[in-house]
Amino acid sequence: MAEDRLHGTIEGNDCPFAKKKTAFEELAMNSREYFLSFPYAAWKPGMAVAPDWLLGGLFGLGGIGGMYCGARLQKHVPATLIKSILAACMLFMAASYLGPLLG
């Protein structure tokens, strides 16, 4: 095993002076590599990760239409009903994530 006078063993992680990456730094580095490499995949037609532009555009139009309708209809729906729907959606999502863990 190679030794370094200042940092101890080079291959090992037992050195108290070595700077260790935090979980946030690891996530940021991995996310940055992913998001920087993704746009180049769109220009490679043979790759399986190329985006489906028609489907993305349709999702965008649906989101715009949903926001418009939601903004227009919000004043006609009681606040308790909106809060109940949001709470039901959150509980459903929580149950769908926790379901496989608990049983």
VMD Tcl script that builds the backbone (N, CA, C; Angstrom):
set m [mol new atoms 309]
animate dup $m
set s [atomselect $m all]
$s set {name element resname resid chain x y z} {
  {N N MET 1 A 0.844 -1.168 0.000}
  {CA C MET 1 A 0.000 0.000 0.000}
  {C C MET 1 A 0.892 1.233 0.000}
  {N N ALA 2 A 0.590 2.197 -0.858}
  {CA C ALA 2 A 1.417 3.393 -0.968}
  {C C ALA 2 A 1.173 4.303 0.230}
  {N N GLU 3 A 2.229 4.949 0.685}
  {CA C GLU 3 A 2.145 5.826 1.852}
  {C C GLU 3 A 2.442 7.264 1.444}
  {N N ASP 4 A 1.796 8.189 2.083}
  {CA C ASP 4 A 2.040 9.602 1.895}
  {C C ASP 4 A 2.268 10.174 3.294}
  {N N ARG 5 A 3.325 10.961 3.487}
  {CA C ARG 5 A 3.645 11.454 4.829}
  {C C ARG 5 A 2.567 12.378 5.383}
  {N N LEU 6 A 1.939 13.161 4.534}
  {CA C LEU 6 A 0.953 14.122 5.003}
  {C C LEU 6 A -0.426 13.487 5.182}
  {N N HIS 7 A -0.837 12.635 4.268}
  {CA C HIS 7 A -2.197 12.118 4.277}
  {C C HIS 7 A -2.309 10.667 4.713}
  {N N GLY 8 A -1.253 10.004 5.050}
  {CA C GLY 8 A -1.335 8.599 5.445}
  {C C GLY 8 A -1.406 7.708 4.216}
  {N N THR 9 A -2.184 6.659 4.289}
  {CA C THR 9 A -2.290 5.754 3.149}
  {C C THR 9 A -3.112 6.402 2.045}
  {N N ILE 10 A -2.677 6.236 0.824}
  {CA C ILE 10 A -3.352 6.867 -0.302}
  {C C ILE 10 A -4.618 6.097 -0.681}
  {N N GLU 11 A -4.554 4.770 -0.663}
  {CA C GLU 11 A -5.710 3.979 -1.065}
  {C C GLU 11 A -6.787 3.912 0.009}
  {N N GLY 12 A -6.417 4.026 1.263}
  {CA C GLY 12 A -7.382 3.871 2.351}
  {C C GLY 12 A -8.146 5.136 2.651}
  {N N ASN 13 A -9.261 4.989 3.345}
  {CA C ASN 13 A -10.073 6.135 3.753}
  {C C ASN 13 A -9.923 6.422 5.241}
  {N N ASP 14 A -8.874 5.898 5.874}
  {CA C ASP 14 A -8.724 6.039 7.307}
  {C C ASP 14 A -7.952 7.287 7.719}
  {N N CYS 15 A -7.565 8.119 6.781}
  {CA C CYS 15 A -6.789 9.297 7.102}
  {C C CYS 15 A -7.691 10.383 7.676}
  {N N PRO 16 A -7.362 10.934 8.856}
  {CA C PRO 16 A -8.220 11.961 9.447}
  {C C PRO 16 A -8.133 13.304 8.738}
  {N N PHE 17 A -7.077 13.525 7.925}
  {CA C PHE 17 A -6.882 14.814 7.264}
  {C C PHE 17 A -7.461 14.844 5.849}
  {N N ALA 18 A -7.819 13.702 5.312}
  {CA C ALA 18 A -8.334 13.664 3.945}
  {C C ALA 18 A -9.735 14.272 3.898}
  {N N LYS 19 A -9.978 15.094 2.874}
  {CA C LYS 19 A -11.300 15.712 2.726}
  {C C LYS 19 A -12.239 14.697 2.096}
  {N N LYS 20 A -13.287 14.395 2.832}
  {CA C LYS 20 A -14.273 13.454 2.330}
  {C C LYS 20 A -15.449 14.230 1.745}
  {N N LYS 21 A -16.011 13.719 0.663}
  {CA C LYS 21 A -17.154 14.374 0.041}
  {C C LYS 21 A -18.412 14.072 0.845}
  {N N THR 22 A -19.218 15.097 0.995}
  {CA C THR 22 A -20.495 14.901 1.669}
  {C C THR 22 A -21.490 14.276 0.699}
  {N N ALA 23 A -22.610 13.821 1.224}
  {CA C ALA 23 A -23.641 13.224 0.377}
  {C C ALA 23 A -24.179 14.259 -0.614}
  {N N PHE 24 A -24.267 15.526 -0.185}
  {CA C PHE 24 A -24.752 16.574 -1.081}
  {C C PHE 24 A -23.773 16.803 -2.221}
  {N N GLU 25 A -22.460 16.783 -1.931}
  {CA C GLU 25 A -21.466 16.964 -2.991}
  {C C GLU 25 A -21.509 15.821 -3.995}
  {N N GLU 26 A -21.695 14.594 -3.504}
  {CA C GLU 26 A -21.817 13.443 -4.405}
  {C C GLU 26 A -23.047 13.581 -5.286}
  {N N LEU 27 A -24.185 13.962 -4.691}
  {CA C LEU 27 A -25.418 14.115 -5.446}
  {C C LEU 27 A -25.285 15.225 -6.471}
  {N N ALA 28 A -24.691 16.344 -6.065}
  {CA C ALA 28 A -24.525 17.462 -6.983}
  {C C ALA 28 A -23.632 17.073 -8.156}
  {N N MET 29 A -22.559 16.336 -7.887}
  {CA C MET 29 A -21.655 15.924 -8.952}
  {C C MET 29 A -22.363 14.969 -9.913}
  {N N ASN 30 A -23.096 13.990 -9.382}
  {CA C ASN 30 A -23.797 13.042 -10.236}
  {C C ASN 30 A -24.901 13.731 -11.030}
  {N N SER 31 A -25.626 14.647 -10.403}
  {CA C SER 31 A -26.691 15.356 -11.095}
  {C C SER 31 A -26.120 16.233 -12.199}
  {N N ARG 32 A -25.021 16.892 -11.916}
  {CA C ARG 32 A -24.404 17.765 -12.911}
  {C C ARG 32 A -23.955 16.957 -14.121}
  {N N GLU 33 A -23.338 15.790 -13.888}
  {CA C GLU 33 A -22.909 14.954 -15.003}
  {C C GLU 33 A -24.098 14.475 -15.813}
  {N N TYR 34 A -25.183 14.115 -15.135}
  {CA C TYR 34 A -26.371 13.629 -15.838}
  {C C TYR 34 A -26.980 14.733 -16.688}
  {N N PHE 35 A -27.199 15.906 -16.096}
  {CA C PHE 35 A -27.872 16.971 -16.825}
  {C C PHE 35 A -26.987 17.588 -17.900}
  {N N LEU 36 A -25.670 17.522 -17.741}
  {CA C LEU 36 A -24.802 18.033 -18.792}
  {C C LEU 36 A -24.696 17.067 -19.962}
  {N N SER 37 A -24.858 15.773 -19.717}
  {CA C SER 37 A -24.740 14.802 -20.793}
  {C C SER 37 A -26.061 14.551 -21.508}
  {N N PHE 38 A -27.187 14.878 -20.897}
  {CA C PHE 38 A -28.484 14.556 -21.492}
  {C C PHE 38 A -28.760 15.305 -22.791}
  {N N PRO 39 A -28.470 16.619 -22.889}
  {CA C PRO 39 A -28.778 17.301 -24.155}
  {C C PRO 39 A -28.041 16.716 -25.354}
  {N N TYR 40 A -26.853 16.176 -25.154}
  {CA C TYR 40 A -26.116 15.590 -26.275}
  {C C TYR 40 A -26.772 14.304 -26.759}
  {N N ALA 41 A -27.493 13.621 -25.898}
  {CA C ALA 41 A -28.151 12.377 -26.293}
  {C C ALA 41 A -29.292 12.649 -27.265}
  {N N ALA 42 A -29.872 13.852 -27.225}
  {CA C ALA 42 A -30.979 14.170 -28.126}
  {C C ALA 42 A -30.507 14.228 -29.580}
  {N N TRP 43 A -29.241 14.516 -29.790}
  {CA C TRP 43 A -28.722 14.635 -31.157}
  {C C TRP 43 A -28.170 13.328 -31.681}
  {N N LYS 44 A -28.227 12.280 -30.893}
  {CA C LYS 44 A -27.783 10.949 -31.320}
  {C C LYS 44 A -29.019 10.108 -31.598}
  {N N PRO 45 A -29.449 9.967 -32.839}
  {CA C PRO 45 A -30.709 9.282 -33.104}
  {C C PRO 45 A -30.697 7.803 -32.751}
  {N N GLY 46 A -29.546 7.166 -32.690}
  {CA C GLY 46 A -29.499 5.749 -32.376}
  {C C GLY 46 A -29.569 5.440 -30.897}
  {N N MET 47 A -29.469 6.454 -30.048}
  {CA C MET 47 A -29.455 6.212 -28.604}
  {C C MET 47 A -30.869 6.060 -28.074}
  {N N ALA 48 A -31.023 5.247 -27.041}
  {CA C ALA 48 A -32.343 4.961 -26.476}
  {C C ALA 48 A -32.834 6.080 -25.564}
  {N N VAL 49 A -32.006 7.057 -25.228}
  {CA C VAL 49 A -32.421 8.104 -24.297}
  {C C VAL 49 A -32.847 9.381 -25.005}
  {N N ALA 50 A -32.953 9.351 -26.319}
  {CA C ALA 50 A -33.384 10.547 -27.040}
  {C C ALA 50 A -34.824 10.878 -26.645}
  {N N PRO 51 A -35.126 12.146 -26.409}
  {CA C PRO 51 A -36.463 12.507 -25.940}
  {C C PRO 51 A -37.506 12.373 -27.043}
  {N N ASP 52 A -38.729 12.136 -26.649}
  {CA C ASP 52 A -39.857 12.096 -27.557}
  {C C ASP 52 A -40.456 13.499 -27.569}
  {N N TRP 53 A -40.118 14.286 -28.587}
  {CA C TRP 53 A -40.481 15.691 -28.614}
  {C C TRP 53 A -41.989 15.889 -28.725}
  {N N LEU 54 A -42.677 15.034 -29.474}
  {CA C LEU 54 A -44.122 15.170 -29.603}
  {C C LEU 54 A -44.811 14.941 -28.258}
  {N N LEU 55 A -44.406 13.888 -27.563}
  {CA C LEU 55 A -45.002 13.605 -26.261}
  {C C LEU 55 A -44.685 14.720 -25.266}
  {N N GLY 56 A -43.458 15.226 -25.273}
  {CA C GLY 56 A -43.101 16.340 -24.391}
  {C C GLY 56 A -43.912 17.586 -24.682}
  {N N GLY 57 A -44.124 17.879 -25.972}
  {CA C GLY 57 A -44.938 19.029 -26.340}
  {C C GLY 57 A -46.386 18.869 -25.908}
  {N N LEU 58 A -46.916 17.649 -26.058}
  {CA C LEU 58 A -48.295 17.410 -25.627}
  {C C LEU 58 A -48.444 17.533 -24.116}
  {N N PHE 59 A -47.451 17.035 -23.362}
  {CA C PHE 59 A -47.485 17.214 -21.905}
  {C C PHE 59 A -47.426 18.700 -21.546}
  {N N GLY 60 A -46.614 19.466 -22.263}
  {CA C GLY 60 A -46.526 20.902 -22.006}
  {C C GLY 60 A -47.837 21.608 -22.277}
  {N N LEU 61 A -48.486 21.268 -23.411}
  {CA C LEU 61 A -49.784 21.874 -23.718}
  {C C LEU 61 A -50.840 21.479 -22.689}
  {N N GLY 62 A -50.809 20.226 -22.254}
  {CA C GLY 62 A -51.745 19.793 -21.222}
  {C C GLY 62 A -51.518 20.521 -19.911}
  {N N GLY 63 A -50.263 20.759 -19.568}
  {CA C GLY 63 A -49.963 21.509 -18.348}
  {C C GLY 63 A -50.427 22.944 -18.426}
  {N N ILE 64 A -50.238 23.564 -19.588}
  {CA C ILE 64 A -50.701 24.946 -19.757}
  {C C ILE 64 A -52.225 25.002 -19.659}
  {N N GLY 65 A -52.903 24.062 -20.334}
  {CA C GLY 65 A -54.363 24.028 -20.273}
  {C C GLY 65 A -54.869 23.760 -18.865}
  {N N GLY 66 A -54.202 22.857 -18.149}
  {CA C GLY 66 A -54.595 22.561 -16.777}
  {C C GLY 66 A -54.412 23.747 -15.855}
  {N N MET 67 A -53.315 24.476 -16.027}
  {CA C MET 67 A -53.112 25.670 -15.197}
  {C C MET 67 A -54.169 26.728 -15.493}
  {N N TYR 68 A -54.499 26.897 -16.765}
  {CA C TYR 68 A -55.503 27.903 -17.134}
  {C C TYR 68 A -56.865 27.537 -16.538}
  {N N CYS 69 A -57.270 26.290 -16.724}
  {CA C CYS 69 A -58.570 25.857 -16.190}
  {C C CYS 69 A -58.588 25.920 -14.658}
  {N N GLY 70 A -57.498 25.517 -14.023}
  {CA C GLY 70 A -57.433 25.571 -12.565}
  {C C GLY 70 A -57.536 26.982 -12.035}
  {N N ALA 71 A -56.867 27.917 -12.708}
  {CA C ALA 71 A -56.928 29.311 -12.268}
  {C C ALA 71 A -58.316 29.895 -12.463}
  {N N ARG 72 A -58.970 29.513 -13.562}
  {CA C ARG 72 A -60.313 30.049 -13.830}
  {C C ARG 72 A -61.365 29.441 -12.892}
  {N N LEU 73 A -61.222 28.145 -12.557}
  {CA C LEU 73 A -62.240 27.459 -11.763}
  {C C LEU 73 A -62.008 27.551 -10.258}
  {N N GLN 74 A -60.843 28.010 -9.849}
  {CA C GLN 74 A -60.501 28.023 -8.428}
  {C C GLN 74 A -61.473 28.891 -7.619}
  {N N LYS 75 A -61.908 29.981 -8.182}
  {CA C LYS 75 A -62.785 30.882 -7.426}
  {C C LYS 75 A -64.201 30.335 -7.277}
  {N N HIS 76 A -64.549 29.301 -8.049}
  {CA C HIS 76 A -65.881 28.718 -7.968}
  {C C HIS 76 A -65.942 27.466 -7.094}
  {N N VAL 77 A -64.804 26.992 -6.608}
  {CA C VAL 77 A -64.735 25.761 -5.811}
  {C C VAL 77 A -64.385 26.151 -4.375}
  {N N PRO 78 A -65.088 25.603 -3.390}
  {CA C PRO 78 A -64.776 25.936 -1.989}
  {C C PRO 78 A -63.348 25.510 -1.602}
  {N N ALA 79 A -62.724 26.288 -0.741}
  {CA C ALA 79 A -61.347 26.022 -0.326}
  {C C ALA 79 A -61.225 24.675 0.386}
  {N N THR 80 A -62.234 24.303 1.153}
  {CA C THR 80 A -62.163 23.015 1.866}
  {C C THR 80 A -62.132 21.840 0.894}
  {N N LEU 81 A -62.837 21.950 -0.238}
  {CA C LEU 81 A -62.811 20.884 -1.242}
  {C C LEU 81 A -61.436 20.790 -1.898}
  {N N ILE 82 A -60.842 21.927 -2.203}
  {CA C ILE 82 A -59.501 21.936 -2.806}
  {C C ILE 82 A -58.491 21.330 -1.840}
  {N N LYS 83 A -58.567 21.724 -0.569}
  {CA C LYS 83 A -57.642 21.185 0.432}
  {C C LYS 83 A -57.855 19.690 0.628}
  {N N SER 84 A -59.108 19.243 0.579}
  {CA C SER 84 A -59.398 17.810 0.725}
  {C C SER 84 A -58.827 17.007 -0.444}
  {N N ILE 85 A -58.971 17.540 -1.650}
  {CA C ILE 85 A -58.419 16.855 -2.825}
  {C C ILE 85 A -56.900 16.786 -2.736}
  {N N LEU 86 A -56.259 17.883 -2.354}
  {CA C LEU 86 A -54.798 17.888 -2.213}
  {C C LEU 86 A -54.338 16.922 -1.122}
  {N N ALA 87 A -55.052 16.889 -0.002}
  {CA C ALA 87 A -54.697 15.968 1.085}
  {C C ALA 87 A -54.854 14.526 0.637}
  {N N ALA 88 A -55.927 14.226 -0.110}
  {CA C ALA 88 A -56.133 12.861 -0.603}
  {C C ALA 88 A -55.024 12.461 -1.570}
  {N N CYS 89 A -54.606 13.381 -2.436}
  {CA C CYS 89 A -53.502 13.092 -3.365}
  {C C CYS 89 A -52.202 12.818 -2.614}
  {N N MET 90 A -51.921 13.637 -1.591}
  {CA C MET 90 A -50.693 13.430 -0.818}
  {C C MET 90 A -50.728 12.115 -0.048}
  {N N LEU 91 A -51.866 11.777 0.532}
  {CA C LEU 91 A -51.978 10.512 1.261}
  {C C LEU 91 A -51.848 9.315 0.321}
  {N N PHE 92 A -52.421 9.420 -0.873}
  {CA C PHE 92 A -52.299 8.344 -1.848}
  {C C PHE 92 A -50.837 8.147 -2.255}
  {N N MET 93 A -50.133 9.248 -2.504}
  {CA C MET 93 A -48.720 9.145 -2.886}
  {C C MET 93 A -47.885 8.570 -1.747}
  {N N ALA 94 A -48.140 9.015 -0.529}
  {CA C ALA 94 A -47.405 8.482 0.625}
  {C C ALA 94 A -47.667 7.001 0.793}
  {N N ALA 95 A -48.918 6.580 0.638}
  {CA C ALA 95 A -49.250 5.165 0.769}
  {C C ALA 95 A -48.616 4.345 -0.333}
  {N N SER 96 A -48.551 4.893 -1.542}
  {CA C SER 96 A -47.943 4.147 -2.642}
  {C C SER 96 A -46.436 3.990 -2.451}
  {N N TYR 97 A -45.789 4.956 -1.817}
  {CA C TYR 97 A -44.361 4.827 -1.535}
  {C C TYR 97 A -44.101 3.934 -0.324}
  {N N LEU 98 A -44.917 4.057 0.716}
  {CA C LEU 98 A -44.693 3.294 1.937}
  {C C LEU 98 A -45.254 1.887 1.863}
  {N N GLY 99 A -46.188 1.631 0.964}
  {CA C GLY 99 A -46.796 0.314 0.834}
  {C C GLY 99 A -45.796 -0.810 0.645}
  {N N PRO 100 A -44.877 -0.718 -0.320}
  {CA C PRO 100 A -43.904 -1.802 -0.497}
  {C C PRO 100 A -42.957 -1.971 0.695}
  {N N LEU 101 A -42.699 -0.897 1.414}
  {CA C LEU 101 A -41.791 -0.997 2.569}
  {C C LEU 101 A -42.443 -1.692 3.762}
  {N N LEU 102 A -43.737 -1.433 3.935}
  {CA C LEU 102 A -44.429 -1.970 5.111}
  {C C LEU 102 A -45.031 -3.349 4.892}
  {N N GLY 103 A -45.303 -3.701 3.690}
  {CA C GLY 103 A -45.947 -4.997 3.535}
  {C C GLY 103 A -45.831 -5.577 2.217}
}
mol reanalyze $m
mol bondsrecalc $m
mol representation Tube
mol addrep $m
